[in-house]
Amino acid sequence: MDDHTDAHDDAHSGDEHGHDVEGLDRVTSPMQDFSMSQVGIGFAVMVVGVLVAFVVPFLAV
């Protein structure tokens, strides 16, 4: 092996991504439960987004 490979292996020994995976408590969204209040908030955010994306430019014309 050359010196570059040895230095690279030493710098990246252990976890390759540079973060602790064992203590990770995060779960991806499709796996999480959600409440109806969260659904309502998401719907309100969607309505505001639709207004900003479509209605405001249509009124500006």
MODELLER restraints for C-alpha pairs under 7 A, 6 or more apart:
rsr = mdl.restraints
at = mdl.atoms
